[in-house]
Amino acid sequence: MELLSKKTGLNSSLKAHDEDLSKKKTITSSIRVEINTISSSPMISETDTVILQKLTELLETKQKELERHGRSMLIISHALKFFLFW
């Protein structure tokens, strides 16, 4: 019974991580579009340069979050496989 409870908990955690990953991918994609839009403008103002810098920093932060998320998913996946085959 304890293993079933752990499996259920891992499945719930996996689902929550998948939803979080989807949201982070959407945010990251939106940031990339904004960066590309500003970068491709023929004339970039000082304000645009500041915004572009902040967006670039935000994108780097989100990419790091995605990397951490990937590591968490790997751990959960391995734990779930362990419980399934144990």
C-alpha positions, -999 to 999 in steps of 0.1 A, spaced: 0 0 0 29 24 8 44 18 -27 10 26 -43 8 58 -23 44 68 -34 36 59 -70 4 81 -69 24 109 -53 51 107 -80 25 106 -108 9 138 -93 43 154 -91 51 145 -126 18 160 -139 24 192 -119 59 194 -134 46 189 -169 21 217 -165 48 240 -151 71 231 -179 44 240 -205 39 274 -189 77 281 -187 81 271 -224 52 295 -234 68 323 -214 102 316 -229 88 316 -264 71 349 -258 103 365 -246 121 352 -276 95 368 -299 98 401 -281 136 400 -284 135 392 -321 109 419 -327 130 446 -310 163 434 -325 150 434 -360 138 470 -358 158 493 -381 164 518 -354 166 509 -317 161 536 -291 178 537 -258 146 526 -242 145 496 -266 181 488 -257 172 487 -220 141 466 -226 161 443 -248 187 438 -220 160 431 -194 143 406 -217 176 389 -224 183 386 -187 147 373 -182 152 348 -210 184 335 -194 166 331 -160 138 312 -177 162 289 -195 179 281 -162 145 273 -147 138 249 -176 172 232 -170 164 227 -133 129 215 -143 145 190 -166 167 176 -138 137 174 -115 117 155 -142 146 131 -146 147 123 -109 109 118 -107 109 96 -138 137 74 -124 118 71 -91 86 62 -108 103 36 -129 119 22 -97 84 18 -81 69 4 -112 95 -23 -116 101 -31 -80 
